Structures are given as C-alpha cells and as structure tokens.
Amino acid sequence: MNTQVAPEPFSFELQQAVARAPRPVTLAQTGLSMGFIADLLSKHLVLSGVLSFSQLTQRLALAGPIIEQVLQWMRKEGRVEVRARLAGEQDLRFGLTDRGRAEAMDAQLRGGYVGPAPVPLADFESLVRVQSVHSGLVTRQSMHHAFRSVVIEPSLLDQLGPALNSGRALFIYGTAGTGKTFIARRLANALPGLVLIPHAVAVNETVIRMFDPLVHLEIEGLASSSSVTFSSGHDPRYVLCERPVIVSGGELTAEMLEVHCNVSTREFTAPLQMKASNGLLLIDDLGRQRVAPQTLFNRWIVPMEEKRDYLTASGGQHFSVPFDVVLVFSTNLDPIELADEAFLRRLGSKVCFRPVSAPQYRKIWSDVCAERGAQCAPETVEHAIYELHAKRGKHMLPCHPRDLIGMALDRTSYFGGAPEITVESVEWAWNNYFVEEKSE
C-alpha cells in the first residue's frame, strides 16, 4: 500500500481535513439502513466464521454503539448468536445462525463487496465539493516552488500554472522525450491540501469500491493518533490521502471509464475519473490507446462542460458524480490529427514541450551524474552537446542525459571499472542508443 507518514504534531491542514468527516455515532448519521449494515456484517461473518465485537467495529469502521444496535436487531431476527469467549478474553464473539448464513449468501449474490461500511452518494458529493481541486489558487510562487528541483523553462511553468487555475482540461504535446509525462505528474505538487477518500460509496443498494491503495497515497499514522482522530470524531470510513494522481496510457480502454463489475465476485469498482476525484487525471500517450481518440473525446465532452459525470451501476441504474479533476491530455502525435477544432476549443491551454537548451542539458547531465554517483569531466558533456547532438542533427531532449549516462554506466559495470563517464563511454552509448538511418 502507498503510504506517507503524517507530520507530528499534526498540522492545522490535517485537522481541517479530518473535521470534514465527523464520525457518526448513531445509525441515522451513517446514512445507511439497519438491513444494509446487517447484510454487510453478515458477509464479514460468513467469510471469517466468528468475530469479536471489537473486530466487527474495526472491520466495518463504525462506532461501537452502532454495531451493538445492529447486533441486537440481528439477534432478535435470529441471524447471529453469541459464541463462547476465548480463554483470557472479555470481548463477546459472534457467529451466524443457519438463518444468518442463508441471509448472508443471499446478500453476497446481490453484491460481493466486503469491507468498511460505505458512505452514501450524497455524502461523497458533498465532500468532493468541499475539498475541490479547483478551490485553491495556484500562484506563480507556489508553482515555481513545486518545480524548484526540476530543470524547466520558467516561461513553460508560467503557461502551466494559469492552466491549473482555469478549471478546464489541459492539452500538452511535443516530441517524445521532452518530459511531458514527468512534468504532468508533478503538476499535482502545485495543488495544495490533503483529501479524504471513502473506502466505498453506496448508490442505493449498490456498493462501489473507491479507495485503491495502488493509486491513493495514504497518510500513515492518522488512525493511530487518538488525540486527533478519535477525539475529534473522524469517520474511519474515509482514508486521508494526498490528492490523487492517476496516469493511464496505452492500456486505457473505454470500459475503464465506466463502473466495473467483477462477474465472479459481484463486486463493483469505481472508474478512473471517479478515483481521481479532487486530484489529477493524466491521459498519457494520447492516440495510442486501445480505444479510438474520437471515442475517448466524445466520452469527455459532457463531463468537461457540465462538471458532472454520468455513470451506470447494477441493473442499469443511472447516477451522476461531480467531475472534479484536473484533466490532462498528453501526446507526441500531431494534435490536429487527433482531434477536430470543435473538441480542441473545449480544452483550455494547449502547451507545447520543446527540446532543451545547452545550459539546461548541462544541468540535467550534472544532476543525473550526482544521482547515479558517477564522476564526469566537464569536457565529456561538451562533447555530447557539440560533437554528437549538434554535428549529428539530434535535438537535445531531457531524457537523453539519463539514458546515455545509464548506458555508459552499464558498460562500465560490465568491464568492472569505476563509475566514471568518459567520452569513449558516451560515444559507445550514443551508437547503441540511436537507430541508424538507412542510406541509399
């Protein structure tokens, strides 16, 4: 799981984020029905056999009084029973009755989600609006601070910064290797604030899993801090994370933009843009997906204009969610060949990424050598700039120093030498890096 350790003591920003989701202390405050929570509790029991009271409160992420109320109702309905305590333990343990197991199997057929209790769709919508990615202003100072360690033209940052404030989609294009993906990912560093991500969202009786540990960077240590989390009533159905950054490239299909149902488990999963709520969604390598660009563009037209996305849950049930993302399209193809003018007008800024200058190339070269712990004489990088790039007609791209130095060090390791970049090793790397053009 992706995690980041929370600062100690917790900042005001962290406390503010926690206050957005007060912990429910009654059944009504959860926004869920008695039967719904009972079905979810039953599915936990059918998978685990017997669980203690504290285990149930932890697994369902609900307060003890709520779980106690649900268990009492289930006992009256003959669905659960108290089991014998383990030696040395005071905690009550619960298991399903025959009727309870039948009810649990029926609940699993209707929906396979087993996890923390979901939050209602209305609560999710309210939270997305409160922590909108467009609520904070990106200034020139904050933008340049976010890219302080990156070699990039200030004028390019001054194009990207206003684009983030516009609330519209951003289109970046240029030659492969000019750093589009690297820069686009780091745009999230200029977006301030932490966000709460629900484990799951309930659309009526359908539960859609939202939190994804592969894309959501959790702030570690929050749950263990009783001074902030529990005294202020934090709702553990939410996970405190950095603003999401989701990148999808050539693997993107149209199905990934819709609610997905696993036919074997009957579990529903949120689409990419819903997981990216309050964050950044980068569609990388545009034009190389397994879906036609025009089909992809048509999918985004309504969400981009209305700031709402329309989805379908189980049984053809339609619902909508806020489309609160910084949407970035990136391509190394000709934009005119990918989209018509009508769609391009709907986008905000169109920013072109170009090759770097000689001073920028030297700085990137120096940074890569320092990162790799390699020694390199000044004349070596000058040889690369003037004898290789200039005389052989190859533009200097931000990726070239990293790739050439990496290959040169691979050769040095092969021969057992010290990590040193020489003219000879750079020449060798160059000849193995670029494809020779066929002559007549």
VMD Tcl script that draws the C-alpha trace (Angstrom):
set ca {
  {0.00 0.00 0.00}
  {1.20 3.53 -0.79}
  {1.60 5.45 2.45}
  {3.22 8.64 3.67}
  {3.96 9.26 7.33}
  {1.87 12.10 8.75}
  {3.77 15.00 10.34}
  {3.88 15.24 14.12}
  {2.36 17.27 15.58}
  {-0.50 17.26 13.09}
  {-0.80 20.46 11.12}
  {-3.87 22.65 11.05}
  {-4.45 21.49 7.49}
  {-4.59 17.88 8.67}
  {-7.05 18.71 11.45}
  {-9.16 20.65 8.98}
  {-9.31 17.66 6.62}
  {-10.30 15.34 9.48}
  {-13.11 17.72 10.52}
  {-14.76 17.35 7.11}
  {-15.95 13.86 8.00}
  {-17.30 13.73 11.59}
  {-17.62 10.22 12.92}
  {-21.26 9.04 13.03}
  {-22.41 7.95 16.48}
  {-25.95 6.90 15.53}
  {-27.33 4.66 12.83}
  {-29.16 7.59 11.20}
  {-25.91 9.56 10.88}
  {-24.33 6.83 8.76}
  {-26.93 7.38 6.03}
  {-27.34 3.60 5.81}
  {-30.25 1.39 6.79}
  {-30.28 -1.24 9.51}
  {-30.75 -4.03 6.96}
  {-27.90 -2.75 4.79}
  {-25.37 -2.77 7.64}
  {-26.67 -6.13 8.86}
  {-26.09 -7.64 5.41}
  {-22.54 -6.25 5.33}
  {-21.83 -7.53 8.83}
  {-23.19 -10.95 7.81}
  {-20.82 -11.12 4.85}
  {-17.88 -10.42 7.16}
  {-19.01 -13.25 9.44}
  {-19.61 -15.74 6.65}
  {-16.04 -15.18 5.45}
  {-14.36 -15.24 8.87}
  {-16.59 -17.62 10.82}
  {-16.53 -15.97 14.24}
  {-15.55 -12.36 15.03}
  {-15.34 -10.44 18.27}
  {-17.23 -7.22 18.90}
  {-14.06 -5.14 18.57}
  {-13.12 -6.90 15.34}
  {-16.53 -6.10 13.88}
  {-16.27 -2.40 14.79}
  {-12.82 -2.27 13.21}
  {-13.76 -4.13 10.04}
  {-16.94 -2.14 9.42}
  {-15.30 1.16 10.53}
  {-18.38 2.05 12.57}
  {-18.70 3.18 16.18}
  {-19.40 0.60 18.87}
  {-22.95 1.81 19.70}
  {-23.97 1.39 16.04}
  {-22.55 -2.14 15.82}
  {-24.19 -3.01 19.14}
  {-27.57 -1.79 17.87}
  {-27.22 -3.79 14.64}
  {-26.19 -6.96 16.51}
  {-29.15 -6.66 18.86}
  {-31.50 -6.41 15.88}
  {-29.83 -9.38 14.17}
  {-30.14 -11.47 17.35}
  {-33.86 -10.71 17.50}
  {-34.12 -11.75 13.85}
  {-32.28 -14.98 14.64}
  {-29.36 -14.18 12.33}
  {-26.46 -14.11 14.82}
  {-25.67 -15.73 18.12}
  {-23.13 -15.19 20.86}
  {-20.32 -17.71 20.85}
  {-18.13 -18.83 23.74}
  {-15.38 -16.46 24.82}
  {-11.77 -17.43 24.28}
  {-9.68 -18.09 27.36}
  {-8.48 -14.86 28.96}
  {-10.65 -12.60 26.76}
  {-13.62 -10.47 27.83}
  {-14.75 -9.48 24.32}
  {-18.00 -11.03 23.10}
  {-17.74 -13.18 19.99}
  {-20.45 -13.57 17.37}
  {-21.24 -16.10 14.66}
  {-24.05 -16.66 12.17}
  {-27.01 -18.95 12.73}
  {-28.32 -21.17 9.94}
  {-30.76 -18.44 9.02}
  {-27.98 -15.88 9.19}
  {-25.83 -17.87 6.79}
  {-28.70 -18.12 4.33}
  {-29.26 -14.35 4.57}
  {-25.54 -13.74 4.12}
  {-25.35 -15.89 0.98}
  {-28.34 -14.02 -0.44}
  {-26.62 -10.70 0.33}
  {-23.46 -11.89 -1.46}
  {-25.47 -12.70 -4.57}
  {-26.83 -9.14 -4.60}
  {-23.39 -7.58 -4.10}
  {-19.98 -9.02 -3.30}
  {-18.43 -6.04 -1.51}
  {-16.91 -6.90 1.87}
  {-15.04 -4.13 3.66}
  {-15.60 -0.97 5.72}
  {-19.13 0.40 5.59}
  {-19.61 2.65 2.54}
  {-20.63 6.31 2.60}
  {-23.85 7.40 0.85}
  {-23.52 9.01 -2.58}
  {-24.85 12.31 -1.23}
  {-22.12 12.44 1.43}
  {-19.47 11.69 -1.19}
  {-20.75 14.51 -3.40}
  {-20.71 16.99 -0.53}
  {-17.16 16.04 0.40}
  {-15.91 16.35 -3.19}
  {-17.31 19.88 -3.38}
  {-15.75 20.89 -0.05}
  {-12.26 19.68 -0.99}
  {-12.44 20.61 -4.69}
  {-9.17 20.55 -6.59}
  {-10.14 23.94 -8.03}
  {-10.79 25.64 -4.67}
  {-7.14 26.51 -4.06}
  {-5.38 29.18 -6.12}
  {-2.11 28.24 -7.79}
  {0.24 31.25 -7.70}
  {3.46 31.83 -9.59}
  {5.37 31.47 -6.33}
  {3.76 28.13 -5.42}
  {4.17 26.83 -8.98}
  {7.88 27.61 -9.15}
  {8.37 26.23 -5.64}
  {6.75 22.93 -6.68}
  {9.26 22.64 -9.55}
  {12.27 24.06 -7.73}
  {14.33 20.88 -8.26}
  {13.30 20.39 -11.90}
  {15.16 21.76 -14.92}
  {12.39 23.57 -16.81}
  {11.92 26.89 -18.58}
  {10.21 29.45 -16.30}
  {8.06 30.53 -19.25}
  {6.71 26.97 -19.52}
  {5.74 26.99 -15.85}
  {4.01 30.31 -16.42}
  {1.88 28.61 -19.08}
  {1.04 25.57 -16.95}
  {0.19 27.49 -13.76}
  {-2.70 29.55 -15.16}
  {-3.97 26.38 -16.89}
  {-4.39 24.76 -13.45}
  {-6.44 27.74 -12.27}
  {-8.70 27.69 -15.31}
  {-10.64 24.59 -14.24}
  {-10.50 23.34 -17.82}
  {-8.70 20.38 -19.37}
  {-5.04 20.85 -20.31}
  {-3.56 19.58 -23.56}
  {0.23 19.13 -23.73}
  {2.06 17.95 -26.80}
  {5.55 17.75 -28.28}
  {8.32 15.39 -29.34}
  {8.71 12.16 -27.37}
  {11.30 12.57 -24.63}
  {10.63 16.24 -23.88}
  {9.44 15.45 -20.35}
  {5.67 15.78 -20.80}
  {4.74 12.84 -18.56}
  {7.32 13.75 -15.90}
  {6.15 17.36 -15.71}
  {2.44 16.47 -15.88}
  {2.78 14.10 -12.91}
  {4.46 16.82 -10.85}
  {1.65 19.29 -11.50}
  {-0.08 17.70 -8.52}
  {2.68 19.14 -6.29}
  {1.28 22.59 -7.03}
  {-2.20 21.54 -5.88}
  {-2.35 22.15 -2.12}
  {-4.14 20.19 0.57}
  {-4.94 16.67 1.67}
  {-8.17 14.90 0.76}
  {-10.42 12.25 2.26}
  {-11.15 9.22 0.07}
  {-14.02 6.91 1.06}
  {-13.34 3.19 1.12}
  {-16.57 2.73 -0.83}
  {-19.63 4.66 -2.00}
  {-23.19 3.37 -1.73}
  {-25.51 4.13 -4.65}
  {-28.76 2.94 -3.10}
  {-28.06 -0.79 -2.51}
  {-25.05 -0.95 -4.86}
  {-21.62 -0.54 -3.22}
  {-18.80 0.81 -5.40}
  {-15.27 0.33 -4.11}
  {-13.47 3.69 -4.27}
  {-10.21 3.59 -2.30}
  {-7.42 1.97 -4.31}
  {-4.07 1.51 -2.50}
  {-2.33 1.38 -5.88}
  {-3.26 4.98 -6.75}
  {-4.20 6.64 -3.45}
  {-1.28 7.67 -1.24}
  {-2.47 7.25 2.34}
  {-1.14 9.47 5.12}
  {0.16 6.87 7.55}
  {-0.23 7.34 11.27}
  {-3.60 9.07 11.22}
  {-5.59 6.13 12.57}
  {-3.14 5.57 15.41}
  {-3.37 9.14 16.66}
  {-6.22 9.15 19.13}
  {-5.57 12.76 20.08}
  {-6.72 13.97 16.69}
  {-8.59 11.16 15.02}
  {-10.93 9.88 17.68}
  {-11.34 12.87 19.98}
  {-12.46 14.96 17.01}
  {-14.74 12.21 15.73}
  {-13.01 11.30 12.48}
  {-15.06 8.91 10.34}
  {-12.80 5.89 9.64}
  {-14.88 5.07 6.56}
  {-12.61 7.64 4.89}
  {-8.86 7.48 4.28}
  {-6.78 10.66 4.45}
  {-4.58 10.85 1.34}
  {-2.59 13.17 -0.83}
  {-4.51 14.46 -3.81}
  {-4.80 11.54 -6.26}
  {-2.59 11.40 -9.34}
  {-3.81 8.77 -11.80}
  {-1.94 8.13 -15.05}
  {-3.34 5.97 -17.83}
  {-1.54 5.38 -21.11}
  {-1.79 2.87 -23.90}
  {-3.61 0.39 -21.67}
  {-6.67 2.63 -21.43}
  {-9.95 1.20 -22.72}
  {-13.45 2.64 -22.81}
  {-14.52 0.12 -20.14}
  {-12.06 1.61 -17.65}
  {-14.08 4.84 -17.69}
  {-17.25 3.09 -16.50}
  {-18.24 1.32 -13.27}
  {-16.69 -2.14 -13.47}
  {-18.37 -5.28 -12.14}
  {-16.33 -8.39 -11.41}
  {-18.71 -11.12 -12.58}
  {-17.13 -13.75 -10.34}
  {-17.20 -11.74 -7.08}
  {-20.11 -9.40 -7.89}
  {-18.00 -6.51 -6.64}
  {-18.22 -3.05 -8.26}
  {-15.21 -0.77 -8.72}
  {-15.15 2.96 -9.45}
  {-13.88 4.14 -12.85}
  {-10.56 6.01 -13.21}
  {-12.05 9.51 -13.24}
  {-14.06 8.83 -10.09}
  {-10.96 7.53 -8.28}
  {-9.16 10.71 -9.40}
  {-11.79 12.98 -7.78}
  {-10.19 16.07 -6.19}
  {-6.91 15.24 -7.95}
  {-5.22 14.92 -11.33}
  {-6.03 12.52 -14.15}
  {-3.40 12.22 -16.90}
  {-4.32 10.54 -20.19}
  {-0.81 9.81 -21.43}
  {0.34 8.78 -24.92}
  {-2.93 10.02 -26.38}
  {-3.65 8.34 -29.70}
  {-2.01 5.05 -28.70}
  {-4.86 3.69 -26.55}
  {-6.92 0.64 -27.39}
  {-9.83 2.99 -27.97}
  {-10.14 5.48 -30.83}
  {-9.25 9.09 -29.85}
  {-12.61 10.33 -31.13}
  {-14.45 7.82 -28.93}
  {-12.37 8.95 -25.97}
  {-13.04 12.61 -26.68}
  {-16.78 12.03 -27.02}
  {-16.74 10.36 -23.58}
  {-15.27 13.52 -22.01}
  {-17.34 16.24 -23.70}
  {-20.28 16.24 -21.25}
  {-18.19 15.88 -18.03}
  {-15.85 18.69 -19.13}
  {-18.73 21.08 -19.84}
  {-21.16 20.19 -17.05}
  {-18.57 19.24 -14.40}
  {-20.60 16.09 -13.75}
  {-20.02 12.54 -14.91}
  {-22.91 10.21 -15.65}
  {-22.42 6.53 -14.79}
  {-24.40 3.29 -14.61}
  {-24.50 0.89 -11.67}
  {-26.07 -2.55 -11.36}
  {-29.34 -3.23 -13.09}
  {-28.91 -0.25 -15.41}
  {-29.29 2.20 -12.53}
  {-28.04 5.65 -13.63}
  {-26.38 8.11 -11.28}
  {-24.02 11.08 -11.50}
  {-20.98 12.25 -9.55}
  {-19.03 15.53 -9.55}
  {-16.33 15.66 -12.21}
  {-13.78 17.43 -10.05}
  {-10.39 16.62 -11.58}
  {-7.54 18.36 -13.34}
  {-7.77 16.52 -16.66}
  {-4.54 16.45 -18.68}
  {-4.12 15.02 -22.17}
  {-0.55 14.32 -23.30}
  {0.64 13.21 -26.74}
  {3.67 13.18 -29.01}
  {1.45 12.99 -32.08}
  {0.14 15.93 -34.12}
  {-2.88 17.33 -32.21}
  {-4.63 18.25 -35.46}
  {-4.59 14.58 -36.48}
  {-6.10 13.50 -33.16}
  {-8.97 15.92 -32.62}
  {-11.08 18.34 -34.60}
  {-11.20 22.05 -33.85}
  {-14.56 21.71 -32.08}
  {-13.05 19.50 -29.40}
  {-9.81 21.47 -29.13}
  {-11.86 24.61 -28.43}
  {-13.41 22.88 -25.43}
  {-9.98 22.40 -23.92}
  {-8.16 25.09 -22.00}
  {-4.48 25.67 -22.66}
  {-2.55 23.85 -25.35}
  {1.09 23.77 -24.25}
  {3.93 22.62 -26.49}
  {7.02 20.95 -24.97}
  {10.24 21.55 -26.91}
  {13.89 20.35 -26.75}
  {16.10 21.83 -24.03}
  {18.86 24.39 -24.41}
  {22.57 23.66 -23.88}
  {22.62 25.15 -20.32}
  {19.58 23.06 -19.37}
  {21.18 19.96 -20.89}
  {24.34 20.53 -18.80}
  {22.26 20.94 -15.62}
  {20.29 17.74 -16.26}
  {23.54 15.90 -17.05}
  {25.09 17.10 -13.80}
  {22.01 16.15 -11.78}
  {21.89 12.63 -13.25}
  {25.61 12.08 -12.57}
  {25.14 13.17 -8.95}
  {22.11 10.92 -8.58}
  {23.97 7.93 -10.01}
  {27.18 8.68 -8.09}
  {29.19 8.93 -11.31}
  {32.25 11.04 -12.00}
  {32.25 13.06 -15.21}
  {34.72 15.61 -16.56}
  {33.21 18.85 -18.00}
  {34.59 18.11 -21.46}
  {32.52 14.92 -21.65}
  {29.15 16.70 -21.60}
  {30.53 19.32 -24.01}
  {31.49 16.51 -26.37}
  {27.92 15.17 -26.16}
  {26.43 18.58 -26.91}
  {28.67 19.77 -29.77}
  {30.22 16.63 -31.29}
  {27.22 14.35 -31.02}
  {23.96 16.31 -30.86}
  {24.99 19.32 -32.94}
  {27.02 17.57 -35.64}
  {24.67 14.60 -35.96}
  {21.50 16.66 -36.02}
  {19.80 15.28 -32.91}
  {17.74 17.62 -30.74}
  {18.70 17.70 -27.08}
  {15.86 16.19 -25.09}
  {15.56 15.96 -21.29}
  {15.61 12.16 -21.47}
  {18.96 11.95 -23.29}
  {21.34 12.60 -20.35}
  {19.60 9.99 -18.20}
  {19.56 7.37 -20.96}
  {23.11 7.96 -22.22}
  {24.62 8.07 -18.73}
  {22.72 4.94 -17.76}
  {24.01 3.02 -20.77}
  {27.54 4.28 -20.21}
  {27.44 3.06 -16.60}
  {26.07 -0.31 -17.75}
  {29.15 -0.67 -19.96}
  {31.46 0.41 -17.11}
  {29.91 -2.18 -14.80}
  {30.31 -4.84 -17.47}
  {34.05 -4.20 -17.72}
  {34.45 -3.79 -13.97}
  {35.56 -0.16 -13.99}
  {34.85 2.72 -11.64}
  {31.58 4.65 -12.15}
  {33.04 7.29 -14.44}
  {31.52 8.79 -17.59}
  {34.12 9.29 -20.33}
  {34.00 10.49 -23.92}
  {34.60 6.93 -25.07}
  {31.72 5.51 -22.99}
  {29.36 8.26 -24.16}
  {30.28 7.58 -27.79}
  {29.56 3.88 -27.22}
  {26.23 4.68 -25.53}
  {25.27 7.02 -28.38}
  {25.95 4.40 -31.05}
  {23.83 1.85 -29.16}
  {21.05 4.29 -28.27}
  {20.08 5.74 -31.63}
  {18.86 3.69 -34.57}
  {21.00 4.10 -37.65}
  {19.17 5.60 -40.58}
  {19.35 3.60 -43.80}
  {21.32 5.23 -46.59}
  {20.53 4.81 -50.24}
}
mol new
graphics top color blue
foreach p $ca { graphics top sphere $p radius 0.5 }
foreach p [lrange $ca 0 end-1] q [lrange $ca 1 end] { graphics top cylinder $p $q radius 0.2 }
display resetview
